[in-house]
Amino acid sequence: MTGEHALEVARGERFKFGENWSRFLQVLDEERIAEAVNSMKQLLGVESLAGKTFLDAGSGSGLFSLAARKLGARVSSFDFDPQSVACTEELKRRDGASDEEWTVNQASVLDPAYLKGLGQFDIVYSWGVLHHTGQMWNALANVDDCVKPGGTLVVAIYNDQGGDSRRWTAVKKLYVKSPAIIRGVLLAVCLIVTWWKDFLNDFLHFRPFHSWRAYKKNRGMSAWRDLVDWVGGYPFEVAKPEEIFEFYKKRYYSLVQLKTCAGGKGCNEFVFRKEFS
């Protein structure tokens, strides 16, 4: 599987998500971890996950696997990207969790046999992942098998902006196929395009770059690392909120919580409850 990932990167078909996450770990501190834990508590409407099983399908940096562990869950994490797996393993090491408390593996959410072998979980969490598989709808279907009846499924999927989404897809394709100098230019241009309003507003209110510095309160994330992920994150697929809702409604899920990006750029966030197996 490591070889398959390397081939896709070499052919310019996949962004190095794990490389970006490994750089994020260099700025990950206790404040960011606390923000991630708080965001998960708010998302799930809980104070503790003690006694719960938690599957992080596409663990990325491992931050939210760590958040689930800190809330008391028994965690299983996997990712297709070997560097993402290494990041998650590093956070497990820092946490001192045992293999019974937290397992980490390299695997693909497009491998139904692997997912069936994991069993079912109280909470399946796949945040901003399934639209990067190249087979989003298959991935959305596959994670269903991992959710216990009565369990919770959390997914965040990029919003369909119509023509804007097609243009961003072209930018991402160009990024993954380009040398470093072109990638740098793309990042500089996209930084201006996506942040100029916030920068201008901050300067007008005599608080330069306040929004940029405060971004860590967004689930503990990094503004720069999220920008790199956004510009380069390919494969890239999108969906309208109603499409995701209808998809899981047919699979006997009820919608518990929905947060949209108001038709703009970003992810629509869904919390579903599985009513039947």
C-alpha positions as CSV (number, residue, x, y, z in Angstrom):
1,M,0.0,0.0,0.0
2,T,2.9,2.3,0.7
3,G,4.1,1.6,-2.9
4,E,0.6,2.4,-4.3
5,H,0.6,5.7,-2.5
6,A,4.1,6.6,-3.7
7,L,3.1,5.9,-7.3
8,E,0.1,8.1,-7.1
9,V,2.2,11.0,-5.7
10,A,4.9,10.4,-8.4
11,R,2.3,10.5,-11.2
12,G,1.0,13.8,-9.9
13,E,-2.3,12.2,-8.9
14,R,-2.1,12.8,-5.1
15,F,-1.1,15.6,-2.7
16,K,1.3,14.7,0.1
17,F,-1.2,15.1,2.9
18,G,1.1,13.4,5.4
19,E,4.0,15.7,4.6
20,N,1.8,18.7,5.4
21,W,0.6,17.1,8.6
22,S,4.1,16.3,9.8
23,R,4.9,20.0,9.6
24,F,1.7,20.8,11.5
25,L,3.0,18.6,14.4
26,Q,5.9,21.0,14.7
27,V,3.4,23.7,15.9
28,L,1.0,21.4,17.8
29,D,1.0,22.5,21.4
30,E,-1.3,21.9,24.4
31,E,-3.4,24.9,23.5
32,R,-4.2,23.5,20.1
33,I,-4.9,20.0,21.6
34,A,-7.3,21.6,24.1
35,E,-9.1,23.3,21.3
36,A,-9.5,20.0,19.4
37,V,-10.8,18.3,22.5
38,N,-13.3,21.1,23.1
39,S,-14.5,21.0,19.5
40,M,-15.1,17.3,19.7
41,K,-17.1,17.7,22.9
42,Q,-19.3,20.3,21.3
43,L,-19.7,18.4,18.1
44,L,-20.8,15.2,19.8
45,G,-22.6,16.9,22.7
46,V,-20.7,15.0,25.3
47,E,-18.2,15.6,28.2
48,S,-16.7,12.2,28.0
49,L,-16.3,9.2,25.6
50,A,-15.4,6.8,28.4
51,G,-16.5,3.3,27.5
52,K,-17.0,4.2,23.8
53,T,-15.1,2.9,20.7
54,F,-13.9,5.4,18.2
55,L,-12.8,4.9,14.6
56,D,-10.8,7.7,13.0
57,A,-11.1,6.9,9.3
58,G,-8.3,8.9,7.7
59,S,-6.5,10.1,10.8
60,G,-4.3,12.7,9.1
61,S,-2.2,14.4,11.8
62,G,-3.8,12.1,14.5
63,L,-5.0,15.2,16.4
64,F,-8.6,14.0,16.6
65,S,-7.7,10.5,17.5
66,L,-5.7,12.0,20.3
67,A,-8.7,14.2,21.3
68,A,-10.9,11.1,21.4
69,R,-8.4,9.3,23.6
70,K,-8.2,12.3,26.0
71,L,-12.0,12.0,26.3
72,G,-11.7,8.4,27.3
73,A,-12.5,6.4,24.1
74,R,-10.8,3.3,22.8
75,V,-9.4,4.5,19.5
76,S,-8.6,2.8,16.2
77,S,-6.9,5.0,13.6
78,F,-5.9,4.4,10.0
79,D,-4.8,6.4,7.0
80,F,-3.7,5.7,3.4
81,D,-0.8,8.1,3.6
82,P,2.2,6.5,5.3
83,Q,3.4,9.9,6.7
84,S,0.0,10.5,8.2
85,V,0.2,7.1,9.8
86,A,3.6,8.2,11.2
87,C,2.1,11.4,12.6
88,T,-0.7,9.5,14.3
89,E,1.8,7.0,15.7
90,E,3.9,10.0,17.1
91,L,0.9,11.4,18.9
92,K,0.1,8.0,20.3
93,R,3.7,7.8,21.5
94,R,3.4,11.2,23.2
95,D,0.1,10.2,24.8
96,G,1.6,6.9,26.1
97,A,-1.4,4.9,25.1
98,S,-1.3,1.1,24.9
99,D,-2.2,-0.9,21.9
100,E,-5.5,-1.8,23.7
101,E,-6.3,1.8,24.1
102,W,-5.2,3.1,20.6
103,T,-4.3,1.1,17.5
104,V,-2.8,2.8,14.4
105,N,-2.6,1.2,10.9
106,Q,-2.0,2.0,7.3
107,A,-5.1,1.1,5.2
108,S,-7.5,2.5,2.7
109,V,-11.2,3.4,3.3
110,L,-11.7,2.0,-0.2
111,D,-10.9,-1.5,1.1
112,P,-14.2,-2.9,2.3
113,A,-12.6,-6.2,3.5
114,Y,-10.3,-4.2,5.8
115,L,-13.2,-2.2,7.2
116,K,-15.3,-5.3,7.8
117,G,-12.4,-6.8,9.7
118,L,-12.3,-3.8,12.1
119,G,-15.8,-4.6,13.4
120,Q,-18.3,-1.8,14.4
121,F,-17.8,1.3,16.5
122,D,-19.8,3.6,18.7
123,I,-18.4,6.6,16.8
124,V,-17.0,6.7,13.3
125,Y,-15.2,9.9,12.5
126,S,-14.0,10.9,9.0
127,W,-13.4,14.7,8.9
128,G,-12.4,16.2,5.5
129,V,-11.1,12.8,4.2
130,L,-13.5,11.0,2.0
131,H,-13.6,13.6,-0.7
132,H,-9.8,13.1,-1.1
133,T,-10.0,9.4,-2.0
134,G,-10.8,9.7,-5.7
135,Q,-14.0,7.6,-5.0
136,M,-15.9,9.7,-2.6
137,W,-19.3,7.9,-2.9
138,N,-17.8,4.5,-2.5
139,A,-15.9,5.7,0.6
140,L,-19.1,7.2,2.1
141,A,-20.8,3.9,1.6
142,N,-17.9,1.9,3.0
143,V,-17.8,3.7,6.4
144,D,-21.4,2.7,7.0
145,D,-20.3,-0.9,7.7
146,C,-18.2,0.4,10.6
147,V,-21.0,2.1,12.5
148,K,-22.9,0.2,15.2
149,P,-26.7,0.4,15.2
150,G,-27.5,3.4,17.4
151,G,-23.9,4.6,16.7
152,T,-22.7,8.0,15.5
153,L,-21.2,8.9,12.1
154,V,-19.3,12.2,11.7
155,V,-18.3,13.3,8.2
156,A,-17.2,16.6,6.8
157,I,-17.4,16.9,3.0
158,Y,-16.3,19.8,0.7
159,N,-19.2,22.0,-0.4
160,D,-20.2,21.9,-4.1
161,Q,-19.8,25.5,-5.3
162,G,-20.5,24.7,-9.0
163,G,-18.1,26.5,-11.3
164,D,-15.9,27.6,-8.4
165,S,-15.4,24.0,-7.4
166,R,-14.3,23.1,-10.9
167,R,-11.8,25.9,-10.9
168,W,-10.4,24.9,-7.6
169,T,-10.1,21.3,-8.9
170,A,-7.9,22.7,-11.8
171,V,-5.7,24.6,-9.3
172,K,-5.2,21.5,-7.2
173,K,-4.3,19.4,-10.3
174,L,-1.8,22.0,-11.3
175,Y,-0.3,22.1,-7.8
176,V,0.3,18.3,-7.5
177,K,1.9,18.2,-11.0
178,S,4.1,21.3,-10.6
179,P,7.7,21.9,-9.4
180,A,8.2,23.7,-6.1
181,I,8.5,27.2,-7.5
182,I,5.1,26.9,-9.2
183,R,3.5,25.5,-6.0
184,G,4.9,28.5,-4.1
185,V,3.3,31.0,-6.6
186,L,0.0,29.2,-6.3
187,L,0.1,29.3,-2.5
188,A,1.0,33.0,-2.6
189,V,-1.9,33.8,-4.9
190,C,-4.4,31.7,-3.1
191,L,-3.3,33.2,0.3
192,I,-4.3,36.6,-1.1
193,V,-7.5,35.4,-2.7
194,T,-8.8,33.6,0.4
195,W,-7.5,35.9,3.2
196,W,-7.4,39.5,1.9
197,K,-10.8,40.4,3.4
198,D,-9.8,39.2,6.8
199,F,-6.4,40.9,6.6
200,L,-8.0,44.2,5.5
201,N,-10.6,44.0,8.3
202,D,-8.0,43.3,10.9
203,F,-5.9,46.3,9.8
204,L,-8.9,48.6,9.7
205,H,-9.6,47.6,13.3
206,F,-6.0,48.1,14.4
207,R,-5.3,44.5,15.1
208,P,-3.0,43.2,12.3
209,F,-3.3,39.5,11.4
210,H,-5.6,38.9,14.4
211,S,-7.8,36.4,12.3
212,W,-4.7,34.5,11.2
213,R,-3.4,34.1,14.7
214,A,-6.8,33.3,16.1
215,Y,-7.3,30.5,13.6
216,K,-6.0,27.9,16.1
217,K,-9.4,28.2,17.8
218,N,-10.8,26.5,14.7
219,R,-10.5,23.0,16.1
220,G,-6.8,23.6,17.0
221,M,-5.8,23.8,13.4
222,S,-3.1,25.9,11.6
223,A,-4.1,28.6,9.1
224,W,-1.1,28.0,7.0
225,R,-1.2,24.2,7.0
226,D,-5.0,24.3,6.2
227,L,-4.2,26.7,3.3
228,V,-1.6,24.3,1.9
229,D,-4.0,21.4,2.3
230,W,-6.8,23.4,0.5
231,V,-4.6,24.5,-2.4
232,G,-2.9,21.2,-3.0
233,G,-5.5,18.7,-1.7
234,Y,-6.0,16.4,-4.6
235,P,-8.0,14.1,-5.4
236,F,-10.9,16.5,-4.7
237,E,-14.6,15.9,-4.9
238,V,-17.6,17.9,-3.6
239,A,-21.2,17.4,-2.7
240,K,-24.2,19.5,-1.8
241,P,-25.5,19.1,1.8
242,E,-28.8,17.6,0.6
243,E,-26.9,15.0,-1.4
244,I,-25.1,13.7,1.7
245,F,-28.3,13.9,3.7
246,E,-30.2,11.8,1.2
247,F,-27.3,9.3,0.7
248,Y,-27.4,8.4,4.4
249,K,-31.1,8.7,4.9
250,K,-31.4,5.8,2.4
251,R,-29.1,3.9,4.7
252,Y,-31.3,4.5,7.7
253,Y,-29.4,7.3,9.3
254,S,-31.0,10.3,11.0
255,L,-29.4,13.7,10.9
256,V,-28.4,14.9,14.4
257,Q,-26.4,18.0,13.5
258,L,-25.5,19.9,10.4
259,K,-23.2,22.9,10.0
260,T,-22.9,24.3,6.5
261,C,-20.4,26.8,5.0
262,A,-23.3,28.9,3.8
263,G,-22.8,28.0,0.2
264,G,-19.1,29.0,0.2
265,K,-15.7,27.4,0.2
266,G,-15.1,24.7,2.9
267,C,-16.7,21.7,4.4
268,N,-20.3,21.0,5.4
269,E,-20.2,19.1,8.7
270,F,-22.6,16.2,9.4
271,V,-23.4,14.2,12.5
272,F,-25.6,11.2,11.8
273,R,-27.2,8.5,14.1
274,K,-27.5,5.0,12.6
275,E,-31.0,3.8,13.3
276,F,-30.8,0.3,11.8
277,S,-28.1,-2.2,10.7
